[in-house]
Amino acid sequence: MTAQRRDDISLNSDMGEAFGLHTFGNDSALMEIIDVANVACGFHSGDPGAMEATVALAREKNVGVGAHPGLPDLVGFGRREMKLTPQEVEDLIRYQVGALSAFLRKHDLPLTHIKPHGSLYGMLARDEELMAGAVAVASDFGVPVFGIAGTAHQTVAERAGVPFVSELYVDLDYNPQGGLIILRQPHATDPAAAAERARRAIETGTILANDGTELPIEFGSICVHSDTPNAVEVATAVRGVLAS
C-alpha cells in the first residue's frame, strides 16, 4: 500500500445525539476540530431541538453536515440489530434525512453526505440488498455515502454510481477480518494510540487488528466518536497528524 495525502482526508464525528435536557458528547468543542458532522436524525437519538442547535452550530463553525440515520431504537441507542426489509431500510433512512434536510434548508446549508449509524451501519455493510435502500436515498439527494471500504457499502454505492467515502476508525478496534468491534458502552481511547493508528494508516495503508494482524485500509475520512469520554483529546491528536 502507498502513502496517502493528508490534505485529502477529512475528520468527521457523530453529533446532535441528545434529547431535551440530556446531552451526550462534547459537540461544541469538537466542532472546532472536525471538518464534517454526522447529525443524528431522531431515531437512535436527536430530537428537533438538538437538530436545530447542531445545524446552527455547524454553520457558525463552517462544518459540513451529513445525515446520521439509525435504527428506530431509542433505548438501545441504535446499537441493537433489527430484522428489516430493503424497503423498510430505504423508508427509515429517507424519513430521517428528510427531517434533517428541513433544518439544513432553514440555515441555508447543503446536505454533504449520508452515514448510517451503529448497528444499521454494520447491517448494511454485510447485506447488499439492504444497502441498496440507503444508496437509493443518497442518489435522490445527490450526496455520497460514508462507509467501510471493501464491504457492501462500497460495492452497492459504486454499482449505482453514488460517490463513496471510506472511513478509518481510531476509537474502535478492528477484528482480524477487518470488521469493527462495536461495544454497547463507549470507552476512552488513548489519544497517542489513535494518532499512531492514523499516522500508520496514512503512511503505510495498513492498521493493526486487535490480535496484531496487519490489515490493509482505504479511507478518505477519519471518524472520532463524540460520545467517548475523551473525544476532544482524541480528535485533537488526530488533527495533529493530519496537519503534520
Secondary structure, 3 states (H helix, E strand, C coil): CCCCCHHHCEEEEEECCEECCEECCCHHHHCCCCCEEEEECCCCCCCHHHHHHHHHHHHHHCCEEEEECCCCCCCCCCCCCCCCCHHHHHHHHHHHHHHHHHHHHHCCCCEEEECCCHHHHHHHHHCHHHHHHHHHHHHHHCCCEEECCCCHHHHHHHHCCCCEEEEEECCCEECCCCCEECCCCCCCCCHHHHHHHHHHHHHHCEEECCCCCEEECCCCEEECCCCCCCHHHHHHHHHHHHHC
